[in-house]
C-alpha cells in the first residue's frame, strides 16, 4: 500500500457507500461523525507531536473517507423524489415541467425525460419536483414533427398515462422499477399522441441544446449514408444509443463474449484516444495531452454524458493530468482515484454492472497481464506477429478472468469462443468506428466521397455480424451458468486472490499444483452452498407466470417434461415471451420446452409464443382445431410449421406425462375475446397427478350454461382452480368456486377498472367460501408443488 496510497482511501469510500446501502444510517449521524473526524484531523496535524501525528493520520483519514462515502450516498438517496402514494398505475396524468434530455428518435417512439414541477391526476394538482421518462408513441411523421420542435430546457405540458417501472414479479426477471429508482426517475408517462406534448416556453439551455443538435445532425448523417444495420451499430458505437440494434444480434454478441463492443465504453474511448493522439502527434507532450483531454471531454458530451463513457474519460483524464503535472503514476493509484471521482459524482454507480465490469477489467489486466506477458516473453517466440497475437490474447484473457464471476452473475453465460472472437472483432470494430467518424466528418462537404466510405463500412459491418452469427451458432459457443449468486461471486474472488498471493510463495511445482487444486476444490464446494432449485424433482411443479398482459402457466412433471400453457401478450413495445418467459426458462435450466399449449387463438394467449418459436425454445405445439375463418389462427399455424415445430390438435382425451395426465376439454365461447376474433374455441385443462387435481380455464367459458353443466367427473375434485383472462368480477367466478370447492384459486386479469384502477374481484367473497385466492398480476408469480397427495404453495422469493 505504500506505493499505492490512495487505494485504501478509495476502498474506505466504497465501504461507506455499502454501509449506508445495507443499514439505515441517518444523515445527521453520518455528517456529525464526518465533522468530528475533520476536526480531529486538523488537531492531529497542528497540535499533536509529529511522531504520533504520523501514526494517527492514516486511520483517521480512512475513517473520514468511510464517513464521506456514507454521507454522500444518504444525501443522494434523500434527494430522490417519489410519486405520491395516491397516484396509481395506468392513471391519466397531466405533467408540467421542463425537458431535461431527449433521446435520438426511434421507430414509432420518441423518448425524453422531463423534470416535473407539478402533476395533475384525478382532478387534483400537486406541486412536486420529480423526474419522469416520457415515451411518445405515434405515427413516424408526427413524431418527427415533435422531434424537430423540442429542445432541452423547453417548458412543456404533457398529457399521458402514468406507469411505474415493472417490478420483478417472476424468478429471473429484471426489476425495471429499481433500475429507474436508482437513477432518480419516478416512473414513465406513456403518450399515445404526439400532439399531447405542448410547448409552454421556448427558453432553453444553450449547452445541452447545442449538444443535442450536434447528436441529431450526426445521427441524420449516419442514417442517410449507411444501411439500417450499420446505422444502428454506429449509433451505438459513436452516440451511445443501442436501441435500434436487433435483439438477436445482441444475443449473438453476448453468446460470443463480445457484447462490450456494442456500447460506448472504455474500448471506444481508447479508439478516440488513439485518433486524437495521432491528430495531435506533432505537438509537444503537454499541449498534445491537453488537446487530447479536451477531445475526450467533447466526445463524452457528444455521447450525452453516457455513464460508461464518463467512467472511461475520468480514468484517462487521471493518467493524462498526472503526465501533464510530471507526477509518477501507477495503474492502481490512477484506477482508485478514478473510482473515487466517479462515485463521488454518483455513488449509485457502485451498484451498476457497467461500473463493476469496467473497473474490474482494468484492475485484472493490471494484475494478471504482467504474469502472462512474462510467460510469453519467456517462450522466446521469433515471429513478431505470433508474439503480438499472443500478447493481445493475454490482455483479453486477463480482462475476462477478472470479470468472469460478474459475467456469470449478470449474464448467466460462459462464452467458450470469446478469446478468438475478440481477436477478430476488436480490430474490425475499431476500423468501423474510425471510418464512421471520418464519413460523418466529411459528409457535408464531400457527400459523393462519403457514399463510398459508407458502403465500405456497410461491408465491414456485414462481415463482422456474419462472423459473430456463425460463431454464436456453434453448439459449443457458450455454456449456461445458473444459480450464480453474489455469495458465489465473493467466494470466487476470494479464491482467486488466494491463488495470486499463495502461488508465488510456494517454491516447488508439485506444491503449486496441490495448492491450486485445493483452492479450486474449495471454490467449487462453497459456491454450491446457496444453490436453490425452484422446482423439485419427482414432483409436479406449476408456476403461474405474472405477465404484463394475457396469461402463462409453466408445468414441469415428475418425469422432467415441461409444458407452457399460453405465452402472454406481445406488442411492438413489450414482449412477454422475450422479457419474462425466456429469462425464467434460462434460470430454471429449461433449454427447450417439450410442449406449448395454446388454449385459444387470442393475442392474450399466443403473443409471447412468437419469440419462443423463432428462438427454437419449443419442440411441440398443441392448439384447438384450425378455424379457417380466423386469419390469426391460420397465421399462427404457418409460423409453427415454417419453424419446423410439430403441430398437433386437442383431439385426444388424455395426454400422458409419466404418472401425470392432462385432460384437454374444448368449449366454444360466445364471448368476443378481442377485436380480431369473432369466434374462439377455448380449451380447459384438467391436470392430474396422483390424487391431486388442478383445473385451468379461461373466464370466457364461465357462462351460465357451461357452469351448470359442471357435472363432468374430470372437472370436479380440483384442489386448485386457475382462471385466466378475467375481464370482470363475474358472478360466475363465485358460482364455480361454490361448485368445485377448491382450496386455492389463482386469477389473472386482462385489465383494471378504468375508474378505480383496481382489479374487479370480490376477494372477501371468495375467501368467505373457504378458498385461498391470489391475483397473479398483483402478487407476482405463484409456485405450486404436488407430491400426488397434497398441493402446497412455495415462496420463490426465499430461494433468491
N, C-alpha and C positions, 0 to 999 in steps of 0.2 A: 504493500500500500504506500510505501514511502515514495515510490516513483510515480504513483497514480493518486495524488492527494484528493482529487475531487470525487473519486468513486464512492468512498464511504459516505460522503455527504449527499450524493445523489441517491444512494441506497436508503439513507435516513429519510429523505424527502418522499421516496416511494412508500416506505413503511408507514409514514404519517398518513398518506392518502389511503392506504389499505386499512389502517386503524380506524379512520373516520368512516370508511365504507362499511366495515364489518360491525362497528359498535356505534351506538347512539351518543356521540360526543357533542357537547354544547359548544357553540361558537365562543361564548363568554369564557368558558373554562380554557379552551384552546388558546385564545388570544391572551388571556391573563398569564398562562404558563409561558407563552412566547415572549411577552413583555418582561417577565421576571428573568428569563434567560438572557435577553438582550442587555438588561441592566447588569446582570451577573457577569456577562462577557466584558462589559465596559469596566466594571470594578476590577475584574481579573487582569485586564490589560494595563490599567493605570495605577492600581493601588496594591497589587499583590507582587511579592518578590518574583523576579524573572524566572528563577529555577522552578518554583511552584506553579507560576502562571503558565509556563510552557507545558507542564503536565496536565493542567486543568483545561487548557484551551480546546484540544480535540474533542473530549467527551461533551463539553458544554456546547460546542458548535454542532456536534452531531445531534444533540437533543433539540437545539434551535431549529435545525433543518427538519427534524421529525415533526416538531410543533408547527412549523411553517407549512408543511405539506398537508397536515390535517386541517389547518385553518383555511387554506385556500380551497380545499375540497368542500368544506362545510359552507363557505361563502358562496361558491358556485351552486351548491345544492339549494341554499336558501333563496338564491336569486331566480330560480326557476319558478314560473307561474303555471298553475294548472287550471283546467276548465272547471267552473263551479259544479258542485255535485248534482245540482238540479238539471244540468244540461245532460240530455240522454243521447244515445247513439241514434243515428238516422233522423236527427231532428233538423227541421228547416231553420236556417240561421242567416242573419244579415250581419256582415262584419265591416267595420270601418277601420282603416289603418293605412300604413304606408308600405309600398312594395320594397322588400329588402333585397332579395336576389331573384333572378329569372333564369331558369334553365333553358338550354337550347331546345327548340321546338322538336316534338316527336310526331310520329304518325298518329293522328286523331287525338292528340293530347298536348296541352301546354301547362307546364308546372312552374309555379313561382311561390316564394314564401312571403308572407305578409306579417308585419308587426302590428298587431291589432291594438287600437285604442279603446274600442268599445264593441260589444256584440249585442245583438237583439234576437231573442228567441221567445216564442210563446207570448208575444206582445209585451215582453219585459226587456228593458235595456239595462246593460251593466257596463260601467266604465272599468275596464280591466285590461292590463297590458300583458299580452301573451303572443306567442308566435305560432302561426298555422301554415301548413302546406296547402296551397290551393291547386287543385287539379281540374283544369278546364277541358271538357270533352265535347267536341262538336265537329262539324264538317271542317276539312282542312282549310278551305278558303276563309271561313270565319275565324279560325284560329290564327291564320297568317295576318289577318287584319288587326286582331288584338295584339299579336306578337310585335307588329310594327308600330303600335301605338303606345306600348308600355316601356317605361324606363325605371330603373331602381330609384327609389325616393318619391315616386308619384304617390299622392294620396288617392285611395280608391274606396269604392263601396262594392262589396261582393255579396251576391245572393247565392246561397247554395245549401247543401245538406251536410251537416257535421257528422263526422265519424271519428271515433278513436282508432288508433292503430290496432290491428288484430293481435290479441294476446295469444300466448301459447296455450292451445286447448287440446293438443294431441301430443303424444310422445314423439320427439324428433322434430317438432315444428318450431320455426323461428319466431321469437317473440318480438314482433314489429313494434308493439307499443312501448316496450322497454327501450328499444333502439331509439325511437323518437324522443322519449323522455330524457335519455342520456344526452341528446343534442338540444334539449331545451324546447322541444316542439310539443305543443299541447294536443294536436290532432290534425285531422285532414278535413278540408272543405271541398266537397265534390260539386262542381258546377257543370251542368249539362247544356248550358247555352252561353256562348262567348259574350253575348250582349248583356249578360248579368254582371259583367265586370265593368264598372263605370268609373271614369276618372273624375276626381273632385278637384285636385290641384296638380299643376304641371311643374311644380318645383321639384328638382331632382338633385341627387348627389353627383357632382361633376366627375369625381374619380371613378366611382363604381359604374356610372353610366358609360364613361369612356371605355372602361374595360369590357363591359357588356357589348358595346357596339363593335369593338375590335373582335371579340369572340364570334359575334354574329357574322361579321364580314369573312373571317377565316372559315367558319362553318359553311357559308354560302359558296366560297371558292372551292372548298373540298368537295361538296356535293355536286357542284357544277361540272367539275372536270373528271371526277372518278366515278366508277360504278358503285352500286349500292353497297356491295360487300366491303370494298376498300374504303369508301367514305365512312362507313360505320366504324371500321378499325381505326382510321386516322382520327376520328372524333375521340376515341378512347385514348390513343397514344399521345395526341397533341393537346386536346381540350379537356381531357379527363371526364368524358361522357361516354359510358359504355352501354347506354340504354338501347341503342339501335343494333348492337351485336346480337346475333341469333343465339338463343339459349342452347341449341345443340352444339354450336361452335364453342361456347363457354364450357360446356360439359367435356368436349374433346380436349380442350386445353387443360382442364382440371385432371382428367384421366392420365394425361401425359406429363403432368408436373410442370407445365409452363404457363399456368394461369396468371402469374405475375406479369407476363408480357402484355396482357390486355388492358391494364390500367396504368396510368401515370404513376410511377414510383421512383425509388432510388435509382433503378437501372436507367430509366429515361432521363432523369436529371443528370445521370452520368453521361448519357449521349449529348445532352445540351452542353454540359461542362466541356466535353471534348471539342464540340463545334466552336464554342467561344474561345477555347484555348488556341485552336488553330487560327481563328479570325484575328485574335489579338497577339499572336505569337511574336510579332516584330517589336512590340513594346517592351519596356523594361519590366522586371518581375513585379514591382509594386503596382504600376499602372495596369499591367495585364490582370493582376489579381483583383484590383478594384473594379475594372470593367467587366470581368467575369462575374464578380459578385453582383454587380448591378444587373447584368444579363440574366442571372439566375432568379433574382428578385422579380424582374419583369416577366419571366416565364411563369413564376409562381402566381403572379397577378393574372396572367393570361388563362391559367387553368381554374381561375375562380377561387384561389386560396384553398385548393383541394388539400385535405389533411395529410395525405401521403407525400405530396409534393412539398408541403410546408416542413414536414419532418426531414426530408432529404436535403432541402435547401438549408435548413438550420445546421445539419451535420456538415455540409460543405462549407457553410459560412464560418463555422468554428475553426475549421482547418485553414481556410483562406486568411482569416483575420490573424491567426497565430503566425502565419508566414509573413504577413504584412508587418506585424509588430516584432518580427525577428525573435519569436519565442520558440523554444523547442517544443515539439508536440509528440504525443503518442496516441495511438488509436483508442486506447481505453479511456484516457482522460477526455479526449475530444468527444467520444461517444457519451460519456456520463454528463458532460456539460450540455451537449445537445439534448439529451433526455430531460435534463432539469429544465431547460428553456421551454421545450415543448409542453411538459407537464405543468409548468408554472402558468403558461398561457391558458391551457385547458387540461386540468387534472383528470378529467374523464377519459382522456386519450389512453390512460394506463389500461383500461378495460377494453380497448379497441383491438381487434385481431390484427389489423394492419400495423399498429404501433408495435405490438409484441413481435410480430414476424419480422418487421424491418430491422429493429434494433438487435434482435437475437441473431438474425442472419449476418449482420456486420460483425457482431461480437464473436460468433462462432468462426467466421472467416479469420478474424484476428487471432483466435486461439488455436484452431485446428490447421489452418492452411500452412503456417510455417513448418509444422511437423511433416505434412505431405510434401511440401516443397523440398525439404532436406532429403526425404526418401527418394524423390525423383532425381534430384541432383546427384545423389549417391549412386544412381544407376549408370551414370556417365554415358548418356544417350548422345550419339553423334549427330543424328538428324535434328536440326533446329525445329522443323515443322512438327515432328512427333513430340519433341520436348515441349513446345508451346501448347500443343493439343492436350498433353497430359497435365500441364500446369493449369490450363483453363478448366479441365475436368476436375482438378484438385480444388479450385475455387468453388465450383458448383457443388462438389461433394461436401465441402466444409459447410457451406450455407445450408444444405439440405439436412446434414446431420444435426446441426444446431436447432433447426426448426421442425424436425421430424415429429416430436410429441405434439406440437401445436397444429401441425398438418393433420395428425390423427384426430385431435380434439375437435377442430373446426370443420374439416372436410371429410373425415372418415375414410380416407383412401391412402394407400401407399403406391405411388407410381413406380413401376419397375423399369421404365424406359426413360425416366426424366433426365438422367445424365446425358444420354445420347440425343434426345430431342432438344435439350438446351444448347448442345454443341452446334446444332443447325439453326435453331430458332432465334437465339440471341443475336448472332451477326446479321441475319436477314431482317429481323425486326428493326435493328439499328439502321440498316440501309433504307427500310421503308420510312422510318421517321425522318432521316436526312433528306430523302427525295421529297417527302411530303412537305417539309418545311421549305425546301427550295421552290417547289411548284407554287405554293401559296405566296411566296415572296415575289415571284416574277409574273404571277398570273395577270395582274392589272396592266403591266407594261408590255409583256410578251405572251399574249393569250395563245398564239399559234404554237409557239415552242412548248408552252405549258402542257398542251394536249399530249404531246409525245412523251413527256416525262410522266404524266398521269397514267398513260397506257402502260408504261414500263412498271409503274407501281401497282397497277391492277394485276399485271402478270406476276409480280413478286408476291402479292397477297394471295393470289390463286395457288401458287406453288407452295407457300407456307401452309395454307389451310389444307391443301391436299395431303401434304406430308403429315400434318397433325392428325387429320382424319384417318389416314392409313394406320398411323401408329396407335391411335386410340382404338381402332377396330381389332387389334391383335388381342387374342384371348388372354394373354399374359401381361397386358399393358399395365394393369393395376390390381392391387388386392384390396378388397373392402376391409376396413378396420372398424369394428363395432364395440360399443360399451367402453370406449376410452374416455376417462373422466379427468377432472382437474387433479384428483388424487394420483391417478396414474401418471399424469404429466410431471408432477413433483417428484414422484419416485424415479421416473426416467432421468430427469435432470440431476437428481442426487446421485444416482448410479453412474451417470456419465462423468460427473465431477470427480467421483472417487476413482474412476478409471484414469482420468487425466492426471490426477495427483499421485496415485499409487504406482502406476506402471513404471514411471521413471525412477522410482525409489527401489525397485527390485532389480537386482543385477543379473540373475540368470534367466534364460529364455523359458525354461520349464516353470520357474516361479511366476513369470509374467503370464504364461498361458493358464496356469492354475488360478491365478488372481482374476484374470478376465472371465474365466468360466464361472467362478464363484459369484462375481458381481452380476453377470448376465443371468445366472440362475435365480439370484435373489430378485432382480428386476422383474423377471417373468413371473415369479411366485407372488410378489407383492401386488402387481397390477391385476391379479386375479381376485383379490380380496373383495373389491366392491363391485364385481360384475353382477349385474341383475338381469334376469330374464323376465320380460313382461308376460310371456306365455309359458305355461308349464307343460312338460311332456306328459304323455299318457292321459291328457285331459282334453275336453272340448273347451276351446278358448274363443270368446266372442269379444270383439272390440267395436262398439258403436262410435264411429268417427264423427267428430264435430266439424262439419263442413260449413263454409260461408254461404252456401246455398244448396238446396237439394238434400240428399241423404246418402250415406255409405256405411256399410257394415262389413267388417272383416271377420272371417271364421277360420280357425285352424283346428283341424280334427286330431284325435289321438294318433292317427297314422301319419301326421305331419302334412297332410294335404291342405291346401288353402283355397278358400272361396271368398270372393269380394262381391257382395250384393250392392249393385249400383256404385257410381263413381262421383256423385255430386254434380254440381253445375260447372260450366266452363264458359268464359267470355273472353273478349279481346284483352280485358284488363286484369282478370283474375281467373286462374285455372286451378280448381281443387285437386285435380289429378297431379299436376306438376308441383304445386306449392304445399300440399298437405299429404296426399296419399303416397307419393314416391319417397319423400323423406321418411315417412312412417315405415314403409316396407324395407328401406335400407337399414333403419335402426333395428328392425325385428329380424333382419337376416333373410328376408324373403326376396330372392333374386327374381323369381318368376312366379306369378300366380297360377295355380293349376286350373282354376275356373273363375270366370267372371259371369255374374248373373245380371241381366238387365230385366227388371221387373215389368217395366212398360216403356214405350218409346217416347219419353218426355225428357226435355233437357235437364230436368231436376235429377234424372237418373243416369243418363248416358254421357253427359258432357265431359266429366272427368276421365272417362274411359279413353277418350280420343288420344290424349298424350301417352297413356299407358300402352295402348295398342301400337302407336308409332315407335315407342321405345322398346318394343319387344318384351313387355312385362307380363303378357298374358298368353297362356297356351291354348285355352279353350273358352268359347263364349256360348252361354245358353241364353235364349230370349224367347218371348212369345212367338207364335207362328206369324209369318210375314203378313202384314196388312198392306196389300199392293196399292190401296188408295192413299196410303200415307207416304209422302215423298221422303220424310225424315227416316222412316223405317227402312226403306229401300237403300237410302244413302249410308245408313249405319252398316247394313249387311255388305254393301260394296266395300266400305273401309275395312271391315273384318276380313273378307276374302282376299282383298288386294294385299293385305299384310300376312297372308298365308297362315291364318289362325283358324282352327277347327270351329265351325259354326254348327250348333245343334239347337233344337227347339224343346220347349217344355211339353213334350207329348207323352213322356213316360210318367208313371205314377210315383216312382220311387228312384232316388239317386243314392247309391251306397258310397260311403267313405269309411272303409273299415267297419267298425262296430256301430258307427253313427249313420243316420239317414236324414235325407232332406226330401220332403214330400211337396212338390210344386203343385199348386191348385190355381187355375186361372179363373178370373171373374171379370166379366165385362162391366165397364163403368159407363154410366150415362153422364157423369160429370165431366166437364171440359177441363183438362189439366193445364193446358196452355193454348195459346192462340194458334200454334202450328197444327195441333192435333184435334180433329173433331171427334175422333173415336179412338179409344185406347183399350187394349187388352191388358189388364193388370194381373199380376201373379202374386199369390200368397204363398209363403213358405212356412212349413212346419218342420222344425229342426228337432230331431230326437237323438238322445244319447243315453242309453240305459233307461232309467225311469224318469229322467228329466226332459222336459219339453219347452221349446221356445217358439212362439208364434210371431212371425214377421209379416206385416201387411202395410199397405198404403191407405191413407184416410179416404181415398176415392171409393174404396169398396165398402165403406161404412154407411151403406144405405139401408133403409128400413127392411127391404125385402131380404137383403143379404144377412143382416143381423138376425132376423127372425129365423133364418134357415141354419143357424149355427148349431145344428144338432149333429154335424159331422163328427165322427169319433176322433178324427185326427186333430180337429180344432180345439176340442175340449182338453182338459187336463194340461194346460200350458202354464208353467210356473212363471215364465216371463213373457210379457207382451211388448212388442216393438211396433210403434205406429209412426209411419214416415209421411212427410209432405202434408202435415196438418195445416189447413188454412184457417180454420175457425174452431171455436170451442163447441163443436157439435155435441148435441146431447147423446149422439151415438157412441162417443168415447166412453161416457159414463155407463151407457147401456151394455156395451160389450164387456166392460170390466165387471159389471154386475153378473153377467152370464158366465164369463170364463173364470172369474175369481183368481186372477194372477197375483203372485206375491209382489211382483215388481213390474212397473210399466216405464218404458223409455219412449219419449216423444220427441220427434224432430219437426220443426215448423218451416214453412216456406217463407213467412213474413210476419212482421209485428203489426199490431193495431196501429193504424196511421194517426190516431189521435193520442193514445196513451203511450205509444212506442213500447208497449209491452206485449208479450205473447198471450193470446187469449185462451186461457185454460183455467178451469176451476180446480186448482191444486188441492185445496182443502176438501172439496167434494170427493175427489179421487182418494185422498188419504183417509177420509171417513169410511170409505169402503174397505179399508184394511190393506191398501195397496201402496207400496213404496214407489214414488214417482220421481223421475229425473227428466229435466229438459236438456237435451243434448247440446243445443246451441248455447245455453246459459252455463250449465255445469261442466261442459267440456266432455272429452271422450270418456266413455264408460267401458270398463273391462270386466267381463264376467267369465267365470270358470266353473265347469261342471265335471264331477268325477263319476257321473252316471246316476248319482242319487240326489245330490243337492247342488244347487247353483249359488255361488257366492260372488259378491262384488269385490273387486281388487282395487286398492288405491294405487294407481300407477305413479302418482307424484312421489310416493315414498321410495320408488325404485330408481329415481334420477340420481 
